[in-house]
Amino acid sequence: MVLKHDCTAHSVLFDPSTNSVRPLTIQTDTWCSSGQFMPDGTLMQTGGDFEGVRKVRTFTPCPATETCDWVESTELILASPRWYATNQLLPDGHQIIIGGRSAFNLEYMPPSAASSAAALYFDFLNATNDAQNDNLYPFVHLLPDGNLYIFANQDSIVYNYVANAVVKRFPKIPGGPRNYPSAGSSVMLPLLASNQFSTVEILVCGGAQYGAYLEPWKHLPCSTTCERITVTDIDPIWVEEIMPVARCMGDMVLLPTMDVLIINGAAKGSQGWGNAIEPVLNPVQYSTYAAPGERFTTMAPSTIPRLYHSTASLLQDGRILLAGSNSHQFYTFTGDFPTELRIDAFSPPYLAPSQAGNKPTISVYPLVITYSAPFTVTVSAPLAMAGVSVNLISAPYNTHSYSQGQRLVSLNVGGIVQVAQASVYQITVTAPPSPSVAPPGYYMMVAVNQGVPSSAVWIQCSQGM
């Protein structure tokens, strides 16, 4: 906390095409912080521990030939200390920051004329607190109507942040707590143009038993359940499904195909120093639109245990980048589950050589789309194309088994016109109707042909002129 050149906080820019890194500069403690990308592509990262607990940091990407770095603001400061908080990008381009240890409040960053710079008390976080603090890193999903779905511990609400009012409450989720330190995970399932983005489903999977964090020596079995709820129903209920294996500390990644990958984690224990055993090495694919009872497929195992402090992020080529695992307070390279410095990537079945003939390519110009406006993409595939869809996937901030801001928007596909040989088509697509469906910013755009996605093209979703 005194030295300005030390080895306690690290950041690098990683290039997956070359497996190279460029060191970046971090001056304050980022441990257990939160973040989200802003509409212009700048990563805003907030909070942490010790002297970083109220810090606001930004990183603006630049070409590989340049040397952009973190900027730690001397003007912006969080109204409340944020350690284990959650950020969500809002339709107006600001971020709402919710919770954190002993922070039963929320705030907006950067502050705007429409929002106070002070922290706003949020009773839902106080009501969901327990002896384990199971309301940390709350699951927050921006709904297409502009409200927020917020889940903490075992409870969830719809929150109108403009009116500062809870407008809907949901039944308590069955089983134990699902947030840090009990370490379940959550995604909002794909938003579909086919139903005018009117149906919203939330999936919550895994977690630790209550007490696993308080009595870690017991290594209690983790949950085997996923719970799914349609939040837009008049009387929503949780529908339970059983995973192939118990899991806590799993990461849930929305795949370009609209399925969900559940990866990383352990079968016993909870988050925390040395609190988990029995790594779960086999990823599981959850097929979103398959029949109940037929949704889970167990995949080939990893050889690297990834427990506490692991991450999983979708890459542009469709692989899942995996990194982390440190169940110790410091770097520990002996004993059970040493500090893991390797990274690797998981390749879903759609990247198998047998699927190469169906793998499409996509191009779009210009690389900025305007809400509700039609635009044209060119799609081709080595063999025949059928049932092509076009999806947008956000770039979330992944930490502690939850990807903040993760969303997939499946767009309306209109006319398909063959423009060259049999495998090249121009497709008319309609951009999302509003920034509540897709907040302004950068997305990976993919075409999916017969269940096989293209590599993604980065586009920007904008209000236009």
C-alpha positions in Angstrom: 0.0 0.0 0.0 3.1 2.3 0.2 5.3 1.2 -2.7 4.2 2.3 -6.1 6.2 -0.5 -7.9 5.4 -3.9 -6.4 4.0 -7.3 -7.2 0.6 -7.4 -5.5 -1.7 -6.4 -8.4 -1.3 -7.4 -12.0 -2.8 -6.6 -15.3 -1.8 -7.6 -18.8 -3.3 -7.3 -22.3 -3.5 -10.8 -23.8 -3.6 -11.5 -27.5 -5.2 -14.9 -28.1 -4.1 -15.0 -31.7 -0.4 -15.0 -30.6 -0.6 -16.0 -27.0 1.4 -12.9 -26.1 0.9 -10.5 -23.3 1.8 -6.8 -22.7 2.1 -5.8 -19.0 -0.2 -2.9 -17.8 0.1 -0.8 -14.8 -2.1 -1.1 -11.7 -1.5 1.2 -8.8 -4.2 0.1 -6.3 -5.6 -3.1 -5.1 -8.2 -4.6 -7.6 -8.9 -7.7 -5.5 -12.6 -8.8 -5.7 -13.6 -5.7 -7.8 -16.2 -5.3 -10.5 -16.6 -3.7 -13.9 -18.2 -3.4 -17.3 -17.5 -2.0 -20.7 -18.8 1.5 -21.5 -20.6 2.4 -24.8 -17.3 3.6 -26.4 -15.5 0.3 -25.6 -13.7 1.7 -22.5 -13.5 -0.8 -19.7 -14.6 0.8 -16.4 -13.4 -1.2 -13.4 -14.5 -0.2 -9.9 -13.5 -0.9 -6.3 -11.3 -3.6 -4.8 -9.6 -3.9 -1.4 -7.5 -1.7 0.8 -6.7 1.5 -1.0 -8.6 0.4 -4.1 -11.9 0.0 -2.4 -13.3 3.3 -3.8 -11.2 3.6 -7.0 -12.5 4.0 -10.5 -10.2 2.8 -13.2 -10.6 2.9 -17.0 -8.8 1.1 -19.8 -9.5 2.3 -23.4 -8.3 -0.3 -26.0 -5.9 0.8 -28.7 -4.1 -0.8 -31.7 -1.4 -3.3 -30.9 1.3 -0.8 -32.0 0.3 1.6 -29.2 0.7 1.5 -25.5 -2.6 2.3 -23.9 -2.7 1.6 -20.2 -5.0 1.8 -17.1 -6.0 5.3 -15.9 -6.9 5.5 -12.2 -9.2 8.5 -11.9 -8.2 11.4 -9.6 -11.6 13.0 -10.1 -14.2 10.1 -9.9 -14.4 8.3 -6.6 -17.0 5.7 -5.5 -19.6 7.0 -3.0 -19.4 3.8 -1.0 -16.6 1.3 -0.6 -17.1 -1.5 -3.2 -15.7 -5.0 -2.5 -17.7 -7.9 -4.1 -20.1 -5.6 -6.0 -21.9 -6.0 -9.3 -21.9 -3.5 -12.2 -24.5 -3.3 -15.0 -24.5 -1.0 -18.0 -27.7 0.9 -18.4 -29.6 2.1 -21.5 -28.3 5.6 -21.1 -24.7 4.5 -21.1 -24.1 4.9 -17.3 -23.3 2.0 -15.0 -25.3 1.1 -11.9 -23.1 -0.5 -9.2 -24.9 -2.6 -6.6 -23.8 -3.9 -3.3 -20.5 -5.1 -1.9 -19.4 -6.2 1.5 -21.3 -4.1 4.1 -22.6 -1.9 1.3 -26.4 -2.2 1.3 -26.7 0.5 -1.3 -26.2 1.3 -5.0 -24.8 4.2 -7.0 -24.2 5.3 -10.6 -20.9 5.8 -12.4 -20.2 8.2 -13.8 -22.7 10.3 -11.8 -25.2 12.2 -14.1 -27.7 14.9 -13.7 -30.4 12.3 -13.4 -28.7 10.5 -10.5 -27.2 11.7 -7.3 -23.4 11.2 -6.7 -24.3 9.8 -3.3 -25.0 6.1 -2.6 -28.6 5.2 -2.4 -29.8 2.8 0.3 -31.1 -0.5 -1.1 -33.1 -2.4 1.4 -33.2 -5.6 -0.7 -29.5 -6.1 0.1 -30.0 -5.7 3.8 -32.9 -8.1 3.8 -31.0 -10.8 1.9 -27.9 -10.6 4.1 -27.0 -13.6 6.4 -24.1 -14.8 8.6 -22.2 -15.8 5.4 -22.9 -12.5 3.5 -24.6 -14.6 0.8 -25.7 -11.5 -1.1 -22.3 -10.5 -2.5 -21.8 -10.2 -6.2 -25.6 -10.1 -6.7 -26.8 -11.4 -10.1 -28.1 -8.4 -12.1 -29.7 -8.6 -15.5 -31.1 -5.6 -17.5 -34.5 -6.5 -18.8 -35.9 -5.5 -22.2 -38.5 -3.2 -20.4 -35.6 -1.2 -18.9 -36.0 -2.5 -15.3 -33.4 -4.7 -13.5 -33.8 -8.3 -12.4 -31.7 -8.6 -9.2 -31.0 -11.9 -7.4 -29.3 -12.2 -4.0 -29.0 -15.2 -1.7 -32.2 -17.0 -2.5 -34.5 -14.0 -3.3 -35.0 -11.9 -6.5 -36.9 -8.8 -7.5 -37.6 -6.6 -10.5 -36.3 -3.1 -9.6 -37.3 0.1 -11.3 -34.1 2.1 -10.8 -35.6 5.3 -12.2 -38.4 5.3 -9.6 -36.2 3.6 -7.0 -39.0 1.0 -6.5 -39.4 -2.7 -6.3 -42.1 -3.6 -8.9 -42.1 -7.4 -8.6 -41.0 -10.1 -6.2 -40.4 -13.7 -7.0 -40.6 -16.9 -5.0 -37.5 -17.9 -3.1 -35.3 -20.2 -5.1 -35.3 -23.8 -3.9 -32.1 -25.2 -2.3 -29.4 -23.1 -0.7 -27.9 -19.7 -1.3 -26.5 -19.0 -4.8 -24.3 -15.9 -4.5 -20.8 -15.4 -3.1 -19.5 -17.2 -1.1 -21.9 -20.0 -2.0 -20.9 -19.6 -5.6 -23.7 -20.5 -7.9 -23.9 -18.8 -11.3 -26.6 -17.1 -13.4 -27.4 -16.1 -17.0 -30.3 -14.4 -18.6 -31.2 -16.8 -21.4 -31.1 -15.4 -25.0 -33.5 -12.5 -25.9 -35.4 -13.4 -29.1 -36.7 -11.2 -31.9 -39.0 -14.1 -32.7 -41.1 -13.1 -29.6 -40.4 -9.4 -29.8 -38.1 -9.8 -26.9 -41.1 -10.1 -24.7 -40.1 -13.3 -22.9 -37.3 -13.3 -20.4 -36.0 -16.4 -18.6 -33.3 -16.5 -15.9 -31.2 -19.6 -15.3 -29.4 -20.2 -12.0 -27.2 -23.2 -11.6 -25.2 -24.8 -8.7 -24.1 -23.3 -5.4 -22.9 -24.4 -2.0 -25.0 -25.6 1.0 -25.6 -23.0 3.6 -22.9 -23.4 6.3 -20.3 -24.7 3.9 -18.5 -21.4 4.2 -18.9 -21.1 8.0 -17.6 -24.7 8.6 -15.3 -25.3 5.6 -13.7 -28.4 7.1 -16.9 -30.3 6.5 -16.6 -29.9 2.7 -20.4 -30.2 2.2 -21.6 -31.4 -1.2 -22.5 -28.6 -3.7 -25.8 -28.3 -5.4 -26.9 -30.6 -8.3 -29.7 -28.3 -9.4 -30.4 -25.7 -12.1 -33.5 -23.5 -11.5 -35.2 -21.7 -14.4 -37.8 -19.0 -14.2 -39.8 -16.9 -16.7 -39.7 -13.6 -15.1 -42.2 -12.1 -17.5 -44.9 -14.6 -16.5 -47.8 -13.3 -14.4 -47.2 -15.9 -11.7 -43.6 -17.1 -12.3 -42.3 -20.2 -10.6 -38.9 -21.9 -10.5 -38.6 -25.0 -12.5 -35.9 -27.4 -11.3 -33.5 -29.5 -13.5 -30.8 -31.8 -12.2 -27.2 -31.4 -13.5 -25.1 -34.5 -14.3 -22.8 -33.6 -11.4 -22.8 -31.4 -8.3 -21.1 -28.1 -8.9 -20.3 -24.8 -7.1 -17.9 -22.1 -8.4 -19.0 -23.0 -11.9 -18.9 -20.3 -14.7 -21.9 -20.1 -17.1 -21.1 -18.9 -20.6 -23.6 -18.0 -23.3 -22.5 -19.8 -26.4 -23.1 -18.3 -29.9 -25.6 -21.2 -30.5 -27.7 -19.9 -27.7 -26.8 -22.8 -25.4 -25.1 -22.4 -22.1 -21.7 -23.9 -21.1 -21.2 -24.6 -17.4 -17.5 -25.0 -16.7 -14.9 -24.9 -13.8 -15.7 -25.4 -10.1 -15.8 -28.1 -7.4 -18.2 -30.7 -6.2 -17.8 -30.0 -2.5 -17.2 -26.9 -0.3 -17.6 -23.2 -1.1 -15.6 -20.2 -2.2 -12.8 -19.0 0.1 -9.3 -20.1 1.1 -9.0 -23.8 0.8 -12.7 -24.3 1.2 -13.3 -26.6 -1.8 -12.3 -30.1 -2.9 -13.1 -32.5 -5.7 -12.6 -30.3 -8.8 -15.3 -30.8 -11.5 -13.2 -31.2 -14.6 -16.0 -32.0 -17.1 -17.8 -29.1 -18.6 -21.5 -29.5 -19.2 -23.6 -28.0 -22.1 -27.1 -26.9 -21.3 -29.2 -26.9 -24.5 -31.5 -24.0 -23.9 -34.3 -25.1 -26.2 -34.2 -28.9 -25.9 -36.9 -30.7 -24.1 -36.8 -30.8 -20.3 -34.8 -33.9 -19.3 -32.7 -33.7 -22.4 -30.8 -30.5 -21.9 -27.5 -31.6 -20.3 -24.6 -33.0 -22.2 -21.3 -33.8 -20.5 -18.2 -32.8 -22.4 -14.6 -34.0 -22.4 -12.7 -33.2 -19.2 -10.0 -30.7 -18.6 -6.7 -31.7 -16.9 -6.5 -28.4 -14.9 -8.6 -28.0 -11.8 -10.1 -24.5 -11.7 -11.6 -23.7 -8.3 -11.8 -20.4 -6.4 -10.8 -17.3 -8.5 -11.2 -18.9 -11.9 -12.7 -17.3 -15.0 -14.2 -18.3 -18.3 -14.8 -16.0 -21.3 -16.1 -16.5 -24.9 -13.4 -15.7 -27.5 -14.1 -14.3 -31.0 -13.4 -17.7 -32.6 -15.9 -19.5 -30.5 -13.5 -21.0 -27.9 -13.8 -20.4 -24.2 -10.8 -18.9 -22.6 -10.1 -20.4 -19.1 -7.8 -18.9 -16.5 -7.2 -18.7 -12.8 -7.7 -20.9 -9.8 -6.1 -19.8 -6.5 -7.6 -21.1 -3.3 -4.9 -19.5 -1.3 -4.3 -16.0 0.1 -0.9 -15.8 -1.6 1.0 -17.5 -4.4 1.2 -21.1 -3.3 2.8 -23.7 -5.5 2.8 -26.7 -3.1 0.1 -28.9 -1.6 -3.4 -29.5 -2.9 -4.6 -27.2 -5.7 -1.6 -24.9 -6.1 -1.9 -21.4 -7.6 -2.7 -22.0 -11.3 -0.8 -19.8 -13.7 -1.6 -21.6 -16.9 -4.4 -20.6 -19.3 -6.1 -22.8 -21.8 -9.2 -22.8 -24.1 -12.2 -25.2 -24.3 -13.4 -25.9 -27.9 -17.2 -26.7 -27.9 -18.4 -29.4 -30.3 -19.3 -26.9 -33.0 -15.6 -26.4 -33.6 -15.1 -30.1 -34.4 -13.5 -30.8 -37.8 -16.6 -32.7 -38.8 -18.5 -29.4 -38.7 -16.2 -27.4 -40.9 -18.4 -27.7 -44.0 -21.3 -26.0 -42.1 -19.1 -23.3 -40.5 -20.2 -19.9 -42.0 -18.2 -16.7 -42.3 -19.9 -13.3 -41.8 -19.0 -9.8 -42.9 -20.9 -6.5 -42.2 -20.3 -3.0 -43.2 -20.5 -0.4 -41.7 -19.5 -1.8 -38.3 -22.0 0.4 -36.5 -25.7 -0.5 -36.3 -28.5 1.8 -35.3 -31.5 0.7 -33.1 -34.4 -0.7 -35.1 -32.7 0.0 -38.4 -32.2 -2.8 -41.0 -28.7 -3.6 -42.1 -27.1 -6.2 -44.5 -24.6 -8.9 -43.7 -22.9 -11.2 -46.1 -22.8 -14.9 -45.1 -21.1 -17.8 -46.8 -20.4 -21.4 -46.0 -18.4 -24.2 -47.7 -21.4 -26.4 -48.1 -25.2 -25.6 -48.0 -26.7 -23.1 -45.7 -30.0 -23.5 -43.9 -31.8 -21.9 -41.0 -29.3 -19.1 -40.6 -29.6 -16.9 -37.5 -27.6 -13.8 -36.5 -26.8 -13.1 -32.8 -25.2 -10.4 -30.8 -23.1 -11.3 -27.8 -21.9 -8.8 -25.2 -18.4 -8.6 -23.7 -19.0 -9.2 -20.0 -16.8 -8.8 -16.9 -16.2 -12.2 -15.4 -15.3 -12.8 -11.8 -16.3 -15.1 -8.9 -18.4 -17.4 -11.1 -20.6 -14.6 -12.6 -20.3 -12.7 -15.8 -21.5 -9.1 -15.2 -23.4 -7.7 -18.2 -23.5 -11.0 -20.2 -26.3 -11.1 -22.7 -27.2 -12.7 -26.1 -29.6 -11.0 -28.4 -31.0 -13.0 -31.4 -31.9 -10.7 -34.2 -34.7 -10.6 -36.7 -33.5 -12.1 -40.0 -35.5 -11.0 -43.1 -34.7 -11.5 -46.8 -32.0 -13.8 -47.9 -30.6 -13.2 -51.4 -28.0 -15.4 -53.2 -25.4 -13.0 -54.6 -22.7 -15.3 -55.9 -22.0 -19.0 -56.0 -24.5 -21.2 -54.1 -22.8 -20.6 -50.8 -22.8 -16.7 -50.6 -25.8 -14.8 -49.5 -26.8 -11.3 -48.4 -29.1 -11.3 -45.4 -31.2 -8.4 -44.2 -31.1 -8.1 -40.4 -32.9 -5.7 -38.1 -30.9 -4.1 -35.2 -32.2 -4.4 -31.7 -35.2 -2.1 -31.1 -33.9 -0.2 -28.1 -31.0 0.2 -25.7 -33.0 -1.7 -23.1 -32.7 -4.8 -25.3 -29.1 -4.2 -26.1 -27.3 -1.4 -24.2 -25.1 0.8 -26.4 -21.7 -0.6 -26.9 -19.6 -3.3 -28.7 -20.9 -6.8 -29.4 -19.6 -9.9 -31.1 -21.9 -10.5 -34.1 -22.1 -14.2 -35.2 -24.0 -16.0 -37.9 -25.1 -19.6 -37.0 -25.7 -22.1 -39.8 -27.2 -25.4 -38.9 -26.0 -25.1 -35.3 -22.5 -24.0 -36.3 -21.4 -20.4 -35.5 -19.0 -18.2 -37.5 -16.1 -16.5 -35.9 -17.4 -13.2 -34.6 -17.2 -9.7 -36.0 -17.1 -6.8 -33.5 -19.8 -4.2 -34.2 -21.0 -1.2 -32.2 -24.7 -0.7 -31.3 -25.5 3.0 -31.4 -28.3 5.5 -31.1 -27.2 7.0 -34.4 -27.1 10.6 -35.3 
